[in-house]
Amino acid sequence: MLKKGVVIIVAVVTIFTAGFWLGREKTAQGFGKGRIFEMRTYTANEGKLAALQARFREHTTKIFGKHGIQNVGYWVPADAPASQNTLIYIVAFPDREAAKKSWAEFREDPEWKKVQQESEVDGKLVNKVDSVFMDPTDYSPIQ
């Protein structure tokens, strides 16, 4: 099982790294104060991590964009056993209300419903989802 300390370390490294690359684009993309990040950790059912990653790679990230869910980054733990069943990602929204609206629209998207149904013909891919909303600190490279 992935320990909370490892998740926190991954989140800190992720936000720092993303800040380095995304920080210069902040003005061009219109991000301002109040932006919120969401870290999601998916535990895949046994043998389903590759299929889950394929679904994200080929469909989910694009559908996220359609609904205002900004893809920040995607990771798998480096060490077993979590590396065999865990996907961690961070997305961003202008604010918490936008996150709520975007997720609601995403869940109702006909393309998403079709992709989810087709990808789960041989069984559900995800066993558990953990979600943490995070506010950047005033000294964070990414805001």
C-alpha positions as a Markdown table, in Angstrom:
| # | Residue | x | y | z |
|---|---|---|---|---|
| 1 | Met | 0.0 | 0.0 | 0.0 |
| 2 | Leu | 1.3 | 3.5 | -0.9 |
| 3 | Lys | 2.1 | 5.4 | 2.3 |
| 4 | Lys | 0.8 | 8.9 | 2.8 |
| 5 | Gly | 4.4 | 10.2 | 3.3 |
| 6 | Val | 5.3 | 9.0 | -0.2 |
| 7 | Val | 2.2 | 10.6 | -1.7 |
| 8 | Ile | 3.1 | 13.9 | 0.0 |
| 9 | Ile | 6.7 | 13.8 | -1.3 |
| 10 | Val | 5.4 | 13.0 | -4.8 |
| 11 | Ala | 3.0 | 16.0 | -4.6 |
| 12 | Val | 5.7 | 18.4 | -3.4 |
| 13 | Val | 8.2 | 17.3 | -6.1 |
| 14 | Thr | 5.4 | 17.4 | -8.7 |
| 15 | Ile | 4.3 | 20.9 | -7.9 |
| 16 | Phe | 7.9 | 22.2 | -7.8 |
| 17 | Thr | 8.7 | 20.5 | -11.2 |
| 18 | Ala | 5.4 | 21.7 | -12.8 |
| 19 | Gly | 6.0 | 25.2 | -11.5 |
| 20 | Phe | 9.3 | 25.3 | -13.2 |
| 21 | Trp | 7.8 | 24.4 | -16.6 |
| 22 | Leu | 4.4 | 26.0 | -16.2 |
| 23 | Gly | 5.3 | 29.1 | -14.3 |
| 24 | Arg | 6.4 | 31.0 | -17.4 |
| 25 | Glu | 3.1 | 30.3 | -19.1 |
| 26 | Lys | 1.0 | 31.6 | -16.2 |
| 27 | Thr | 0.2 | 35.0 | -17.8 |
| 28 | Ala | -0.3 | 33.7 | -21.3 |
| 29 | Gln | -2.9 | 31.1 | -20.1 |
| 30 | Gly | -4.6 | 33.5 | -17.8 |
| 31 | Phe | -4.0 | 31.7 | -14.6 |
| 32 | Gly | -4.4 | 33.9 | -11.6 |
| 33 | Lys | -4.6 | 33.8 | -7.8 |
| 34 | Gly | -7.1 | 31.3 | -6.5 |
| 35 | Arg | -6.1 | 28.5 | -8.8 |
| 36 | Ile | -6.5 | 25.2 | -7.1 |
| 37 | Phe | -4.8 | 21.8 | -7.7 |
| 38 | Glu | -6.2 | 18.4 | -7.2 |
| 39 | Met | -4.0 | 15.3 | -6.7 |
| 40 | Arg | -5.8 | 12.1 | -7.5 |
| 41 | Thr | -4.4 | 8.6 | -6.7 |
| 42 | Tyr | -6.0 | 5.7 | -8.5 |
| 43 | Thr | -5.5 | 2.2 | -7.3 |
| 44 | Ala | -6.1 | -0.1 | -10.2 |
| 45 | Asn | -7.6 | -3.6 | -10.0 |
| 46 | Glu | -5.1 | -6.4 | -10.3 |
| 47 | Gly | -3.6 | -6.5 | -13.8 |
| 48 | Lys | -5.5 | -3.3 | -15.0 |
| 49 | Leu | -2.9 | -0.6 | -14.6 |
| 50 | Ala | -1.7 | -0.8 | -18.2 |
| 51 | Ala | -5.3 | -0.5 | -19.4 |
| 52 | Leu | -5.9 | 2.4 | -17.1 |
| 53 | Gln | -2.8 | 4.2 | -18.4 |
| 54 | Ala | -3.9 | 3.5 | -22.0 |
| 55 | Arg | -7.3 | 5.0 | -21.3 |
| 56 | Phe | -5.7 | 8.2 | -19.9 |
| 57 | Arg | -3.1 | 8.4 | -22.7 |
| 58 | Glu | -5.5 | 7.9 | -25.5 |
| 59 | His | -8.7 | 9.5 | -24.2 |
| 60 | Thr | -9.1 | 10.8 | -20.7 |
| 61 | Thr | -6.5 | 13.6 | -20.8 |
| 62 | Lys | -8.1 | 15.0 | -24.0 |
| 63 | Ile | -11.6 | 14.8 | -22.6 |
| 64 | Phe | -10.4 | 16.6 | -19.4 |
| 65 | Gly | -9.1 | 19.5 | -21.6 |
| 66 | Lys | -12.5 | 19.8 | -23.2 |
| 67 | His | -14.1 | 20.4 | -19.8 |
| 68 | Gly | -11.5 | 22.9 | -18.4 |
| 69 | Ile | -9.5 | 20.3 | -16.4 |
| 70 | Gln | -5.9 | 21.3 | -16.9 |
| 71 | Asn | -3.5 | 18.3 | -17.0 |
| 72 | Val | -0.5 | 19.1 | -14.8 |
| 73 | Gly | 1.3 | 15.7 | -14.6 |
| 74 | Tyr | 0.9 | 12.0 | -14.4 |
| 75 | Trp | 3.1 | 9.5 | -12.4 |
| 76 | Val | 3.5 | 5.9 | -11.3 |
| 77 | Pro | 5.4 | 5.1 | -8.2 |
| 78 | Ala | 9.0 | 3.9 | -8.9 |
| 79 | Asp | 8.9 | 1.0 | -6.4 |
| 80 | Ala | 6.8 | -2.1 | -6.1 |
| 81 | Pro | 4.3 | -3.0 | -5.0 |
| 82 | Ala | 2.6 | 0.4 | -5.7 |
| 83 | Ser | 4.3 | 0.6 | -9.1 |
| 84 | Gln | 2.1 | -2.3 | -10.2 |
| 85 | Asn | -1.3 | -0.8 | -9.4 |
| 86 | Thr | -1.0 | 3.0 | -8.8 |
| 87 | Leu | -1.5 | 6.0 | -11.0 |
| 88 | Ile | -1.0 | 9.5 | -9.4 |
| 89 | Tyr | -1.9 | 12.7 | -11.2 |
| 90 | Ile | -2.4 | 16.4 | -10.6 |
| 91 | Val | -4.9 | 18.6 | -12.4 |
| 92 | Ala | -5.6 | 22.3 | -12.0 |
| 93 | Phe | -8.7 | 24.5 | -12.0 |
| 94 | Pro | -9.3 | 28.3 | -11.7 |
| 95 | Asp | -11.0 | 27.7 | -8.4 |
| 96 | Arg | -13.0 | 25.1 | -6.4 |
| 97 | Glu | -16.3 | 26.0 | -8.0 |
| 98 | Ala | -14.8 | 25.5 | -11.5 |
| 99 | Ala | -13.5 | 22.1 | -10.4 |
| 100 | Lys | -16.9 | 21.0 | -9.3 |
| 101 | Lys | -18.5 | 22.2 | -12.6 |
| 102 | Ser | -15.7 | 20.6 | -14.7 |
| 103 | Trp | -16.0 | 17.2 | -12.9 |
| 104 | Ala | -19.8 | 17.2 | -13.3 |
| 105 | Glu | -19.6 | 18.0 | -17.0 |
| 106 | Phe | -16.8 | 15.4 | -17.5 |
| 107 | Arg | -18.9 | 12.6 | -15.8 |
| 108 | Glu | -21.9 | 13.4 | -18.1 |
| 109 | Asp | -19.8 | 13.6 | -21.3 |
| 110 | Pro | -21.1 | 11.0 | -23.9 |
| 111 | Glu | -17.6 | 10.5 | -25.2 |
| 112 | Trp | -16.3 | 9.7 | -21.7 |
| 113 | Lys | -19.2 | 7.4 | -21.0 |
| 114 | Lys | -18.4 | 5.5 | -24.2 |
| 115 | Val | -14.7 | 5.3 | -23.5 |
| 116 | Gln | -15.3 | 4.1 | -19.9 |
| 117 | Gln | -17.7 | 1.5 | -21.0 |
| 118 | Glu | -15.5 | 0.2 | -23.8 |
| 119 | Ser | -12.4 | 0.1 | -21.6 |
| 120 | Glu | -14.2 | -1.8 | -18.9 |
| 121 | Val | -15.6 | -4.7 | -21.0 |
| 122 | Asp | -13.3 | -7.1 | -19.1 |
| 123 | Gly | -13.9 | -5.5 | -15.7 |
| 124 | Lys | -13.6 | -2.2 | -13.9 |
| 125 | Leu | -10.1 | -0.7 | -14.1 |
| 126 | Val | -10.1 | 1.3 | -10.8 |
| 127 | Asn | -10.7 | -0.1 | -7.4 |
| 128 | Lys | -10.1 | 3.1 | -5.3 |
| 129 | Val | -9.7 | 6.8 | -5.9 |
| 130 | Asp | -8.2 | 9.2 | -3.4 |
| 131 | Ser | -8.6 | 13.0 | -4.1 |
| 132 | Val | -6.9 | 15.9 | -2.3 |
| 133 | Phe | -7.5 | 19.5 | -3.3 |
| 134 | Met | -4.5 | 21.7 | -2.7 |
| 135 | Asp | -3.9 | 25.4 | -2.5 |
| 136 | Pro | -0.5 | 26.6 | -3.6 |
| 137 | Thr | 1.5 | 28.5 | -1.0 |
| 138 | Asp | 2.5 | 32.1 | -1.6 |
| 139 | Tyr | 6.1 | 30.9 | -2.2 |
| 140 | Ser | 5.2 | 28.1 | -4.5 |
| 141 | Pro | 6.8 | 28.3 | -8.0 |
| 142 | Ile | 3.4 | 27.2 | -9.5 |
| 143 | Gln | 0.3 | 29.2 | -8.6 |
